[in-house]
Amino acid sequence: MTTPLLFNAFLMNTASHIHHGQWRHPAARQHEFNDLSLWTDLARTLEEGLFDAMFFADVTGLYGPAGGRYADNVTEGLQIPSNDPAILLGALAAVTKDIGLAYTSNVMQNHPFNFARQVSTLDHLSGGRVAWNIVTSTQENAARNFGLPALVEHDARYDWADEYLDVAYKLWEGSWDEDAVLVDKAGGRHADPSRIHKIHHTGPRYSVEGPHLPAPSPQRTPLLFQAGGSERGIRFAARHAEAVFIGPPDPEGARQHTATARAAAIGAGRRGEDIKFFQGLSFIVGSTHAEVDRQRADLEEYSSVTGYLTHSSLGILPDGSRLPEDTELRDIPNNGGQGFVDWLRRANPDREPTLADLARNRIQRGIVAGTPNEIADQLARWQQAGIDGVNVINWRLPGSYLEFNERILPTLQRRGLAKTAYSPGTLRRKVFGHDRLPENHPGARYRGAFRTAGDRVGATG
């Protein structure tokens, strides 16, 4: 029996997110990203299509070298200007009922005490539909925006993230007992101080006393996404992630990645099925192959090669010029996202990939094209390779998702590859069948960990 795939809409609160240049098309509306109605209307469209989550990417700096020119970024609208997705999620929670609300926040941009409070607030307001995409940032400019002299070394950023999550878990899972909130009007007690605890975290980067200010939200800890494809990133996902966004170039690459990551999860004391894998894909659909070809030609007409090259970050010099396209990737320092380059190497085992390969792959990767039945066949192959869901990458807003709902979804539902209704409950319950982190997750070890006399908020002495 076929298991329905999960589907997220992959979005960003900016004009040019992944498919660069498409905002220029007359029917595209992503350049209206400052208009709340664009997003509230889209949220309703996505709920009509039974999408599992609106997944918002985010950055806190510019692509390119530290101190470099950013004319191309601005000309392309390439993630500048861009707005904070956390603010937007509060508005979207008010106009939706079932769809998950996932957003990206890197460990540099917000102290874990404040971030944990914001997440708990959103989880309360949405009835338990919040997810966090954990990232460590890949931009030198982002590091400088938060007072660092340079981007922390790749693997050390994951060490930083480990402590960041440790603080957040202590706040979300351990600071409040399950029955701490009383709302006892007659007795005049809103909550029981003996059941609320300080966490007294002291680590290499953070010192946090606590307690967590919000009471436990429906999920306590949000559903945890992660997108690292490097060896260190996979180890991090094996320990923390519940859902992983991947981007291998083909189903065989997905098979290798998911098998490696699931084995790593088992090695970390979890189960392979404790992680759901979402492949990033874009769709080109037509009733005939001739229509598919016309659609593809229209998309290619508006594609910006400059935008894709700028997004790659690699090979850009401080003056805005670029290294020759035949420059091999091993000759270019890379302290940013290493997973994608690793996938590119696996796709070209007989030689070292070049900048030209990188640009070409960014333009062409992850496209599923054909009639609705052919698209369903291709998604079935991806599923057989080990993925659990798809991050649907749009070309244009809102058209890409309207087309998905109208032309692709009905066939997927007939084939058992997409659900026909939402299940009730929190986002984690919809995805895994339970509201809270399972006992084998590292965050769960903090439940009840701070119930000593000195850690109770009401304790004295």
Buried (B, 14 or more C-beta within 10 A) or exposed (E): EEEBBBBBBBBBBBBBBBBBBBBBBEEBBBBBBEEEEBBBBBBBBBBBBBBBBBBBBBBBBBBBBBEBBBEBBEEBBBBBEBBBBBEBBBEBBEBBEBBBBBBBBBBBBBBBBEBBBBBBBBBBBBBBBBBBBBBBBBBBBBBBBBEEEEBBEBBEBBBBBBBBBBBBBBBBBBBBBEEBBEEEEEEEEEBBEBBBBBBBBEEEEBEBEBBBBBBBBBBBBBBBBBBBBBBBBBBBBBBBBBBBBBBBBBBEBBBBBBEEBBEBBBEBEBEBEBBBBBBBBBBBBBEEEEEBEEBBEBBEEBBBEBBBBBBBBBBBEEEBEBBEBEBEBEEBEBBBBBBBBBBBBBBBEEEEBBBBBBBBBBBEBBBBBBBBEBBBBBBBBBBEBBBBBBBBBBBBBBBBBBBBBEBBBEBBBEBBBBBEEBEEBBBBBBBBEEBBBBEEBBBBBBBEBBEEEEBBBEEEE
